[in-house]
Amino acid sequence: MRQENRDIRSHFEHYQQQIAEDRRQERDQFHAVQSGLESQVDRLTQQLRSSEQAQDTLRQHHDQLGQRYEASESHARDLNERLHESQSAAAQQRTRLETLEETVNRLQQELDGGTQQREGLQADLNQAEKNLAICEQRVIHLNEQCEMAIDRSRLLGNENRDLMQEKAMLQGQLKQLQRSPTK
């Protein structure tokens, strides 16, 4: 019985040592997992801050692009108005030119020896033609400016769309990051 009692006690002591060793290993594993999780939480927190800063930067960039887009549209409208004004002026010059040509033709038929008057009318006609050419050049220039403004407006619209897509993607990632620490 004593021998059996010693064996049981020895077996019990061995069992307690084994339990103590298992608990120590579990504690060490728990601390290692806890340290890993804490570093992961720190890393995710840094990523979240970085994402928030990137989102703020994108928001500011988006606002700036919106302002530039509005400015471009306003500029395009101004150019369109100037183009219409120039076209109207060119039409008036053409009408005036036609009137001057009719006047020249009529005066040439009525006057035989009025060279000075003819020269004056021809000078007016030449000046009107020059004015018309200048107006036509201005209309061409304004058309080019309008096309450039429209192209710029389209480019800004495309950039705005790309930024909105990137913002949506970053917001999705941010939501995923915000959900991750709770798991």
C-alpha positions as CSV (number, residue, x, y, z in Angstrom):
1,M,0.0,0.0,0.0
2,R,2.8,2.3,0.9
3,Q,4.5,1.5,-2.4
4,E,1.3,2.1,-4.2
5,N,0.7,5.3,-2.3
6,R,4.3,6.4,-3.3
7,D,3.6,5.6,-6.8
8,I,0.3,7.5,-6.8
9,R,2.0,10.5,-5.2
10,S,4.9,10.3,-7.6
11,H,2.4,10.0,-10.5
12,F,0.4,12.9,-9.0
13,E,3.5,15.1,-8.7
14,H,4.5,14.3,-12.2
15,Y,0.9,15.2,-13.3
16,Q,1.1,18.5,-11.5
17,Q,4.5,19.3,-13.1
18,Q,3.0,18.4,-16.5
19,I,0.0,20.7,-15.8
20,A,2.3,23.6,-14.6
21,E,4.4,23.1,-17.8
22,D,1.3,23.1,-20.0
23,R,0.0,26.3,-18.3
24,R,3.4,28.0,-18.7
25,Q,3.4,27.1,-22.4
26,E,-0.2,28.3,-22.8
27,R,0.8,31.6,-21.0
28,D,3.8,32.1,-23.3
29,Q,1.6,31.3,-26.4
30,F,-1.1,33.7,-25.1
31,H,1.5,36.5,-24.6
32,A,3.0,35.9,-28.1
33,V,-0.5,36.0,-29.7
34,Q,-1.4,39.1,-27.6
35,S,1.8,40.9,-28.7
36,G,1.2,39.9,-32.3
37,L,-2.4,41.2,-32.1
38,E,-1.3,44.4,-30.5
39,S,1.3,45.1,-33.2
40,Q,-1.4,44.2,-35.8
41,V,-3.8,46.6,-34.1
42,D,-1.1,49.3,-34.1
43,R,-0.3,48.7,-37.8
44,L,-4.0,48.7,-38.7
45,T,-4.4,52.0,-36.8
46,Q,-1.6,53.5,-38.7
47,Q,-3.1,52.3,-41.9
48,L,-6.4,53.8,-40.9
49,R,-4.8,57.1,-40.2
50,S,-3.0,57.0,-43.5
51,S,-6.2,56.1,-45.3
52,E,-8.0,59.0,-43.6
53,Q,-5.2,61.4,-44.6
54,A,-5.3,60.1,-48.1
55,Q,-9.1,60.5,-48.1
56,D,-8.8,64.1,-46.8
57,T,-6.2,64.8,-49.5
58,L,-8.5,63.3,-52.2
59,R,-11.4,65.3,-50.9
60,Q,-9.3,68.5,-51.1
61,H,-8.1,67.5,-54.6
62,H,-11.7,66.7,-55.6
63,D,-12.9,70.2,-54.3
64,Q,-10.0,71.9,-56.2
65,L,-10.9,70.0,-59.4
66,G,-14.5,70.9,-58.9
67,Q,-13.6,74.6,-58.7
68,R,-11.3,74.3,-61.7
69,Y,-14.1,72.6,-63.6
70,E,-16.6,75.3,-62.7
71,A,-14.0,78.0,-63.7
72,S,-13.4,76.2,-67.0
73,E,-17.2,76.0,-67.7
74,S,-17.5,79.7,-66.9
75,H,-14.6,80.5,-69.2
76,A,-16.1,78.4,-71.9
77,R,-19.4,80.2,-71.6
78,D,-17.6,83.6,-71.8
79,L,-15.7,82.4,-74.9
80,N,-19.0,81.3,-76.4
81,E,-20.5,84.7,-75.8
82,R,-17.5,86.4,-77.3
83,L,-17.7,84.0,-80.3
84,H,-21.4,84.9,-80.8
85,E,-20.5,88.6,-80.5
86,S,-17.7,88.2,-83.0
87,Q,-19.9,86.3,-85.4
88,S,-22.5,89.0,-85.1
89,A,-19.9,91.6,-85.8
90,A,-18.6,89.7,-88.7
91,A,-22.2,89.4,-90.1
92,Q,-22.6,93.1,-89.7
93,Q,-19.3,93.7,-91.5
94,R,-20.4,91.4,-94.3
95,T,-23.7,93.3,-94.6
96,R,-21.8,96.5,-94.6
97,L,-19.4,95.1,-97.2
98,E,-22.2,94.1,-99.4
99,T,-23.8,97.5,-99.0
100,L,-20.5,99.1,-99.9
101,E,-20.1,96.9,-102.9
102,E,-23.6,97.8,-104.1
103,T,-22.8,101.4,-103.6
104,V,-19.5,101.1,-105.5
105,N,-21.3,99.4,-108.3
106,R,-24.0,102.0,-108.5
107,L,-21.6,104.9,-108.2
108,Q,-19.4,103.4,-110.9
109,Q,-22.4,103.2,-113.2
110,E,-23.5,106.8,-112.4
111,L,-20.2,108.5,-112.4
112,D,-17.9,108.5,-115.4
113,G,-15.1,110.8,-114.2
114,G,-15.4,110.5,-110.4
115,T,-12.1,108.7,-109.8
116,Q,-11.5,110.3,-106.4
117,Q,-14.8,109.1,-105.2
118,R,-14.2,105.7,-106.6
119,E,-10.8,105.5,-104.9
120,G,-12.4,106.6,-101.6
121,L,-15.1,104.0,-102.0
122,Q,-12.5,101.4,-103.0
123,A,-10.5,102.3,-99.9
124,D,-13.7,101.9,-97.8
125,L,-14.2,98.6,-99.5
126,N,-10.6,97.5,-98.9
127,Q,-10.9,98.6,-95.2
128,A,-14.2,96.7,-94.9
129,E,-12.6,93.6,-96.4
130,K,-9.6,94.0,-93.9
131,N,-12.1,94.4,-91.1
132,L,-14.0,91.3,-92.3
133,A,-10.7,89.3,-92.5
134,I,-9.8,90.4,-89.0
135,C,-13.2,89.5,-87.7
136,E,-13.0,86.1,-89.4
137,Q,-9.5,85.5,-87.8
138,R,-11.0,86.5,-84.4
139,V,-13.9,84.1,-84.9
140,I,-11.4,81.3,-85.8
141,H,-9.3,82.1,-82.7
142,L,-12.4,82.2,-80.5
143,N,-13.5,78.8,-81.9
144,E,-10.1,77.3,-81.1
145,Q,-10.3,78.7,-77.6
146,C,-13.8,77.3,-77.2
147,E,-12.6,73.9,-78.3
148,M,-9.6,74.0,-75.9
149,A,-11.9,75.0,-73.1
150,I,-14.4,72.2,-73.9
151,D,-11.5,69.7,-74.1
152,R,-10.2,70.9,-70.7
153,S,-13.7,70.7,-69.3
154,R,-13.9,67.1,-70.5
155,L,-10.5,66.3,-69.1
156,L,-11.4,67.7,-65.7
157,G,-14.7,65.8,-65.8
158,N,-12.7,62.5,-66.5
159,E,-10.3,63.3,-63.7
160,N,-13.2,64.1,-61.4
161,R,-14.8,60.7,-62.3
162,D,-11.5,58.8,-61.7
163,L,-11.0,60.6,-58.3
164,M,-14.6,59.7,-57.3
165,Q,-13.9,56.0,-58.2
166,E,-10.7,56.1,-56.2
167,K,-12.4,57.7,-53.3
168,A,-15.1,55.1,-53.3
169,M,-12.4,52.3,-53.4
170,L,-10.6,54.0,-50.5
171,Q,-13.8,54.3,-48.5
172,G,-14.5,50.6,-49.1
173,Q,-11.0,49.8,-47.9
174,L,-11.5,52.1,-44.9
175,K,-14.7,50.3,-44.0
176,Q,-12.9,47.0,-44.2
177,L,-10.1,48.3,-42.0
178,Q,-12.6,49.6,-39.5
179,R,-14.4,46.3,-39.3
180,S,-11.1,44.3,-39.0
181,P,-10.0,45.4,-35.5
182,T,-13.4,44.3,-34.0
183,K,-12.8,40.7,-35.2
